[in-house]
Amino acid sequence: MPLAATRGDALRIKLSGVEVKHHAAVGTIPGVAVLAVSGRNGPGTGQIRSQGDGMDLQWRAPGSPTFGASQRCNADGDYLLEDGFDRDKWARVRVRTAFLSGGLVLGDVLIGNVFGNAIGHDDVTSAEASAGAVETYTCTLSNDSAAALLDIRIWIDAEFLAGTEIGLDGAAWFAPDEEFDADTLTIANLAAGATTTLHIRRTTTAGAVSDTDVMRMIQFSWDGA
């Protein structure tokens, strides 16, 4: 059974030591708290389901045709529930077994975008939009698993490429939009418990038009956890 930080949530983005959430998630079933959901879930309505004595839990991402494998959660703790069609669409949950209900229990989880987090950065002011602005900022990549993560690859989702560049040292900047681009950022090895810094540069062109929901998406892949 996947425990937290053993699979798709092993590599976490943090700011000042606090995990940056991919999405906001509201809703659950008795005995289960949703701690985080992966960015690949996207906004929409996911579902948590319990069966039997209430300790077998499953996750279905928004729009997915099927629930993921049943995870036995017979002790208090944090678990990873994965979607049945795409295991990168996961929900990390905290279980308190004393409050679980027996039988079939189904709960909706409403998932929404988060604006202004460590990837999106702050709002663009009217002065910045008028004159144009280049801002650089950082976030921490943390290996929260008990194993080394190998061949970490970092790129920008092609849909959100405009005005975004990434780097590992704050000096050289790249805009890869595929996992195996020639300029995809790579980290050969990130030891268990280790961290590294991701640098992000955001360029706002002069005369930019107001937009209340500009998104940025940075993708990661790795081996080993």
N, C-alpha and C positions, 0 to 999 in steps of 0.2 A: 504494500500500500504506500503511495507517495506521501511522505511527510513534507511539511513545509521546507523550502530551501533545498530540495533534493532533485528537482527537475526544472521546469520552465521558469520558476521564480528564484533560481539559485543566484543569478546576477541581478542586483538591485541598484536603482539609481537613488542617490541620497543627496541631501543638501543640509550641511551643518549636522550631519549624523542622523537626520530624520529621513525615512524612506519617502520618496516622491511617488504618489499614487498615479497610476495610468488613467484611471477613471474614478468617478464617484459612484458608489453602489449603495442602494437603499432597498431593504426588504430581505426577508429570510424566513426560516421556520423555527419553531421553539427549540432551544438548545444549541443553535448555530448562529455565530456572528460572522458576517462577511468582512474579512480584513482587507482584502485587495482583489482586484480582477485584472487580468492582463489586457494590454492595449489592443491585442488582436480580437478581443471580444467585440470591440466597437460599441457605440451607443445603441441602446435598445433594451429589450426585456429578456433576461436570462431566467433560468429556473433551477432551484434546488429541490431534490426529491429524496425522501427517506422511505424505507420499506422495512418489512419484517418487524423486528423489535425496536426499530427506530435508529439503529446504529449503522445501517448500511446507507451511505449517502452517495448521491450522484449530482452531476452538473450538466446543464445544457445551455450553451451560449446562445445569444440572440440570433434567431434565424436558422439555427442548426436543426437538422432533421432527427437527431437522436441524442439521448443522454449518454454520458460517458460511462466507463466501467464503474461498478459499484465499489465503494471504498469502505472497508470495515473500520469504524471509528468507535471502538469500545473502551477508550480511555480518554480522559480530558487532555486536550492538546490542540496543536495546529496541524491541519491537513491540507493537502492539495487535491482539489477535485478537477478533473479534466473533461472537456467536452468529448462526445463520442465521435465527432467527425474531424476535429482539429484539436490535437492535444495541446497546442500552443494557446488555445483559448481556455484559460483555467481560472478558477476561483480559489483563493486561499481563505480557509475558514478556521475559526476557533470553536471547538466543540466542548460543551459541558453536558456530559452524559445524563446527569440527574434530571435535566429538563427536556430530553428528547422524548418524542411521543411515538408509541408503537403504531403499526399499520402504515398505510400509504398516506404520506403527508407531502403536499406540494406547495412551494412558495415562489412567488415572482420576485426577481431582483431587478430593480430599475437601474440601468447603467447610463451615466451621462458623462460628457466630456468635462475635463478640468482645464480651465484657462489660467494662464499666468503662473504655471509651475516652473520647475527648473529647466525644462526644455523650451517652453514657450517664452519665458522671461516676462518682463513687465509690459504694461501698456505703452504704446507709442504715443507720445504727446503730440499736440497739434503743431508745435514748433518743429519737432523732429520730422513729422510728416511733410511739413512745408519745405524745410531746408534739406531733408535727407539726413540719415544718421547711420553710423556703423558702431555697433555695440558688441563687446566680447564679454563672455561670462563662462563660468565653469560649474560642473556638478561632479559628484564622486560616483564611480562605479565600484560596487562592493560585492565581493564573492562571499555570500552568506552561507554557502554550503560547506560540507566537511571534506570536500575533494577539490583538487585543482581544476580550474576551467581552462581548456586548451583551445588554441586557434580561435580566439574571440574575433569576430568580424563586426564592424560597425559601419552602417551606411544610412543614407537619408531616403525615406520613402519618396519615390519619384513624384507623387502627387503633391508633395510639400517641399519640393526642392528649391523653389524660387526664394532668393534672399537668405539662404541658410548654408553655412559651411561648418565643418567640424575638423578638429585636429587633436593631437595628443600632447602638444608642447606649447601651444599659444603663439607659435611663430609660423608654422606651415599650415596652410588651410586647404581643405579638399571638399569636393561636393560629389561623392560617389552616390549613385542611385541604384546599385545592384550589389548583391552579396559578394560577387567575384569580379567587381571592377578592378582595373589596374590601380586605382587610388583608394580602394576600400581600406579603412583603417583596420589594422590587425594588431592583436596582442597575443604573443605566442603562449604565454602562461600567466595565469593569475592564481596564486596559491590560495588555499582555503583561508578565509578570514582576511585576505589582502584587499587593498583598495588601489585604485588608480584614478587619475583625473581626466575627464573628457572636457575639452574646450569647444565652445560654440560661438560662432560669429553670426550676427544678424544684421543684414543690410536693408535699410529702408530707403527706397529711392525718393528723390525730391519730388514733391507734388503728389505723394501717395494719397489715394482716396480712402476715406474712413471705412473700416470694415470691423464689425464687432466680434467676429468669430473666426479669425485666422488661426489655423492649426499648423503644428509642426509635428512630424513623426520620425523618430530615429529608430532604426531597426538593429537588432543584435542577433548573432548566432554564435554557438560555441559547441565544443565537444567536452565530454568528461563528467557531466553531472546528470 
